[in-house]
Amino acid sequence: MFAKDASKRFGGWVVKFKGMEVEFFAFGEQGKRVQKVLVGGKPLDPERIYSVCACERDGDPDTMLCRIPNVQEGTNTPYTLHQTMRDYLAANSPVNPTPRGYAKALDAPATLLTQVTGVPYDFR
């Protein structure tokens, strides 16, 4: 999501996961940014296989989801994030989402949601 050089960003929206907590340096050196990861309140176990929900990109192999390599047993669902969001917003609008703090940048303000600049909208 973040990188010292914004042109090297990778990934999607850092504020959208649940059940996991991450502390990281948003602008630190690549390979040294992540400081702590908890899943279900326990430290990430590099030997364990976790389930995730991610996007699918046309042309990617079955072992790649949303640029995440080495995926095992990937499964497509009959719904899309876009349709899920439309359905949710139709039933729950208006919304005023508040980041829950599952992702904590150690070198940036808590209000920083993106490095994207030069667009006609704001993240608040």
trRosetta pair geometry for C-beta under 8 A, 3 or more apart (Angstrom, degrees):
i j d omega theta_ij theta_ji phi_ij phi_ji
1 9 6.2 -18 173 -161 20 102
1 10 7.3 -56 -29 73 30 50
1 11 4.7 -60 -54 79 66 119
1 12 7.0 -36 -91 75 94 25
1 13 7.3 73 -116 -142 124 13
1 14 4.3 -23 -62 -53 177 108
1 26 7.8 -61 96 -135 97 89
1 114 7.9 -102 179 -115 98 59
2 9 6.5 -20 -109 -117 14 96
2 14 7.2 -9 -19 -45 98 146
2 24 7.7 148 53 115 122 124
2 26 3.7 -41 132 -162 162 83
2 27 6.6 -74 155 -62 116 54
2 33 7.6 167 83 -155 98 149
2 105 7.0 52 7 -110 167 127
2 108 7.5 -121 -140 -20 161 156
2 115 5.9 124 -124 -30 74 122
3 6 6.3 157 65 -98 89 26
3 7 7.9 -84 80 57 131 40
3 8 4.3 -122 133 83 165 92
3 9 5.1 -148 7 -79 110 53
3 10 7.3 76 -48 3 125 80
3 27 7.4 64 145 -123 21 47
3 30 6.9 9 -137 -75 104 93
3 115 7.6 -90 40 10 65 165
4 8 7.7 5 55 53 66 124
4 27 4.8 87 -98 -173 64 70
4 28 6.8 -111 -54 82 104 10
4 29 6.7 0 -20 -88 138 42
4 30 7.8 -102 14 -36 104 75
5 8 4.7 59 84 9 99 111
6 9 5.8 -4 -168 -34 54 109
6 115 4.2 -157 -120 139 114 135
6 116 7.9 161 -172 -77 130 35
6 117 7.8 23 156 6 172 102
8 30 7.2 -73 140 -70 140 128
9 115 6.2 -171 -71 51 135 127
10 67 6.6 -140 -172 126 98 151
11 14 7.4 67 117 -71 130 76
11 66 7.7 56 -134 149 59 106
11 67 7.1 -128 -83 69 52 130
12 16 7.3 -39 115 33 112 132
12 55 7.4 115 -55 -3 146 126
12 66 6.8 -43 -23 -174 121 129
13 16 4.6 66 95 -11 112 118
13 113 7.8 -4 -150 179 89 96
14 17 8.0 -54 -178 7 41 101
14 22 7.9 -106 -167 67 102 134
14 103 4.6 -147 156 120 103 174
14 113 7.5 -166 50 -156 99 58
15 99 4.5 -82 -142 -117 128 103
15 100 7.7 133 -169 25 87 71
15 102 7.5 124 -149 48 50 97
15 103 6.2 -114 -91 32 50 123
15 113 6.2 -32 -23 -135 134 98
17 20 5.2 -26 136 50 129 110
17 102 6.0 -136 82 114 82 147
17 103 7.4 89 43 -45 103 106
18 100 7.7 42 -105 50 84 152
18 102 6.7 -132 -106 -71 41 161
19 39 6.6 26 141 -159 86 67
19 40 5.9 -4 -173 -68 90 66
20 37 6.8 -13 -172 -169 102 88
20 38 6.7 163 -157 86 52 55
20 39 5.1 -14 -105 -104 85 69
20 40 7.9 -16 -80 -23 56 50
20 102 6.3 77 84 176 59 121
21 36 7.5 -14 113 117 93 99
21 37 7.2 162 84 -153 55 41
21 38 4.4 5 51 51 100 104
21 41 8.0 50 8 -91 121 41
21 102 5.2 -121 -104 -160 61 66
21 103 7.6 -171 -155 -74 49 37
21 104 7.5 13 -176 -1 91 103
22 34 6.6 -61 -163 -135 105 96
22 36 7.0 164 -152 88 40 61
22 37 5.3 0 -105 -106 78 76
22 38 7.9 -153 -66 26 42 65
22 102 7.0 46 19 142 76 73
22 103 5.0 -2 61 -118 101 72
22 104 7.0 -177 93 29 54 66
23 34 7.7 106 81 -162 52 56
23 35 4.7 -56 103 69 96 107
23 36 4.2 26 38 45 109 100
23 37 8.0 -141 27 -63 65 44
23 104 4.8 -19 -108 71 73 104
23 106 5.9 59 178 -50 92 109
24 28 7.5 -131 170 23 76 124
24 33 4.8 32 -171 151 103 89
24 34 4.9 -34 -104 -102 103 49
24 35 5.9 179 -96 8 39 83
24 103 7.3 -26 23 -166 110 88
24 104 7.5 141 24 80 63 55
24 105 6.2 -38 77 -112 77 56
24 106 6.6 -161 90 4 24 96
25 28 3.1 64 101 -26 129 123
25 32 7.2 -11 45 116 130 79
25 33 4.8 -128 60 -141 79 66
25 35 6.9 87 -21 -35 83 111
25 105 7.2 78 -138 -162 22 73
25 106 5.4 -50 -84 57 65 105
25 107 4.8 39 -145 3 79 124
26 33 7.2 77 -88 -154 12 120
26 105 4.1 3 -34 -141 114 125
26 106 7.8 178 -6 41 76 57
26 107 5.8 -142 35 67 82 91
26 108 4.5 -5 28 -13 143 136
26 112 6.8 -20 -85 108 176 142
27 107 5.5 -107 38 103 96 131
27 108 6.8 121 -12 -58 103 108
28 32 5.4 -114 148 95 122 91
28 33 4.4 163 65 -98 114 69
28 107 6.8 132 -46 13 88 148
29 32 4.7 30 72 39 92 120
29 33 7.2 -158 69 -53 39 76
30 33 7.0 -18 -118 -20 30 108
34 37 6.3 -1 -179 -43 122 106
35 106 6.5 31 5 -19 148 147
36 43 7.7 -84 -160 -120 81 86
37 43 7.1 84 81 -158 65 58
37 44 4.0 12 96 -22 113 130
38 41 5.7 -1 168 -138 124 16
38 42 6.2 140 -158 62 82 21
38 43 6.1 -51 -104 -89 67 36
38 44 7.0 -123 -94 -35 18 73
39 42 6.1 -37 67 65 67 78
39 43 7.9 11 22 132 77 14
39 44 5.6 86 -10 -93 108 68
39 45 7.9 -88 40 9 126 78
39 50 6.5 -99 -145 -113 163 140
42 45 7.6 -3 126 -33 112 99
44 48 8.0 -144 -177 49 58 113
45 48 3.9 63 87 -1 115 115
49 72 6.5 -44 -148 50 135 133
52 65 7.4 165 91 91 112 143
52 68 7.3 -21 80 88 151 174
54 65 4.0 105 84 142 129 116
54 66 3.9 -124 173 12 111 128
54 68 5.9 -90 -128 15 174 131
54 71 8.0 -124 46 -99 138 141
55 65 6.9 148 70 177 42 79
55 66 4.1 97 49 -82 83 107
55 81 6.9 -54 -91 -5 91 136
56 60 6.9 -150 -168 52 65 123
56 65 6.3 -49 -90 -132 63 77
56 66 7.3 -61 -64 -47 25 73
56 76 6.5 -7 -43 -106 158 99
57 60 4.6 78 69 -18 90 123
57 64 7.7 -48 44 118 103 107
57 66 6.8 127 -25 -93 102 39
57 67 7.5 43 -3 -44 142 69
60 64 4.2 -116 179 86 115 116
60 65 7.5 143 121 -85 148 27
61 64 5.2 82 57 10 75 103
62 71 7.5 -125 142 82 56 109
62 74 5.4 -171 179 49 76 127
63 69 6.8 26 133 -166 93 60
63 70 6.1 -5 172 -111 106 18
63 71 5.2 168 -166 50 45 75
63 72 7.5 16 -129 -75 84 42
63 74 7.1 -163 -97 -12 28 127
64 67 6.9 1 -177 -114 104 18
64 68 6.7 156 -158 71 57 49
64 69 5.6 -19 -104 -105 87 54
64 71 6.2 171 -79 10 13 114
65 68 5.0 -18 69 52 76 105
65 71 4.9 80 -3 -67 103 158
65 74 5.8 173 -56 -121 117 128
68 71 6.0 81 104 -61 98 105
71 74 4.8 50 131 -62 127 110
79 83 5.6 -122 -165 75 86 123
79 84 5.8 88 149 -56 123 96
80 83 4.7 91 57 10 86 98
80 84 6.8 -147 94 -5 44 88
81 84 5.5 -57 -146 39 32 115
81 85 6.2 32 155 -20 67 105
82 85 5.9 -54 -149 35 29 109
82 86 6.5 30 152 -19 63 104
83 86 5.5 -49 -146 35 36 113
83 87 6.3 36 155 -18 66 105
84 87 5.8 -56 -149 38 29 111
84 88 6.2 28 154 -19 65 109
85 88 5.6 -54 -142 38 32 111
85 89 6.0 26 161 -14 67 109
86 89 6.1 -60 -144 42 25 105
86 90 6.2 29 156 -23 63 109
87 90 5.8 -54 -147 33 27 113
87 91 6.5 12 159 -6 62 111
88 91 6.2 -71 -153 45 27 101
88 92 5.7 -26 168 24 68 122
89 92 6.4 -76 -119 58 25 82
89 93 4.9 44 -178 -57 71 107
89 95 6.7 -89 -116 -9 78 123
90 93 6.9 -8 -101 -2 13 112
92 95 5.9 45 122 -72 103 104
99 102 7.9 -124 178 22 83 75
99 103 7.7 -73 -172 48 121 90
99 110 7.6 -172 82 167 134 88
99 113 7.1 -160 -57 -96 138 105
101 104 6.3 27 -172 -73 76 94
101 110 7.4 -16 -106 -153 89 118
104 110 7.6 -27 -134 -112 73 88
105 108 3.9 -17 123 46 140 104
105 109 7.9 15 76 58 121 24
105 110 7.5 178 45 -99 92 42
105 112 6.2 -42 39 67 155 121
108 112 4.4 -60 154 32 122 153
109 112 5.1 118 65 -23 76 96
113 123 4.1 -123 71 133 133 142
114 123 5.3 114 11 1 115 153
116 119 5.7 4 147 -3 112 131
116 123 7.9 96 53 -18 110 123
